[in-house]
Amino acid sequence: MLTNLLISSILPLFSTDLLMIWFFMEINNFLFIFILNFSIKNKKMIFFYFFIQTIISFLIIYSLILNNLFMYSNISNFFMISAMMMKLGIPPFHLWLPLISKFMTWHSLLLLLTMMKIIPFYMISLIKLNLIMIYSIIFLCSILPPYLMLNLINFKVLLSYSSINQSGWMMFLIYFKIFIWFKYFMFYTLISLSLFNMIFYFKMFFHNNFLSYNYYQTYLNFLPMIFMFNMAGLPPFSFFLMKWYSIFLFSYSSNYLIILIMLMLSSLIMLYIYTNMMISSIFFFQFKSKLNNFKFFINNPKTTLIYMILFMSSILFLF
């Protein structure tokens, strides 16, 4: 099922026909709902997700009809971008994403925040938008999620808002440099995969759980902090290098100055939020370990996978 979901996410990238891309997106949605049916106990949330996707499909079809009648009219573009914003959970159409994320498993949430974003972002790259619309979307993604993340303790909701914030960066990159967007998206996916595996494996569903484990306390406190700071874009981690590279590419043009300032301010706020989440672990961190604990971590295949993903996300910047 996961293979079919991946194929249905990649195949639309070889087409520029919006109707064909929408067809693959519906297949993608059907497969994901099938996965949700086996992973969410609250069936009302599955119906709620299906209802949201139905509205999105209606807006896309209506936009395509208007597009055929008026050829790239502003009205058709407005309905199309509204549908994509709702699909990605971009403000002001974001309320459904943190709501449903509470009831999803970690694996299904990872798919929703990574793989399910491929087709909508690709469709956005094919839509003609004016600079004011792009500014507005990036502004909403940059300012609103950090504010809503304050005082939250549920990791699923936190990562959902963090994904909305990252959508601002992706929106900026895919509209101007689609290849840079692909590299940024790969960084985000690898780091999210590492972080989600860490949280799921140790059942750290709330950020105050970092201090509730004693047996593997040394490594348990250390590794999540690395992935959290990497996601926040703290130097010298790989995600910071990717953001710095993106800023460097557009810093020579004054047209993007306002956008870059908004994104940098948003990154600083997100860094504060992630640091605030980790501050208790930093102060109470104990530098002691037992030999059997160390052997457990080295011999554990899931831990080895996490280290490999961290290494891959670091060297990916070189390419």
Beta strands, then each sheet from edge to edge (+ up, - down):
end
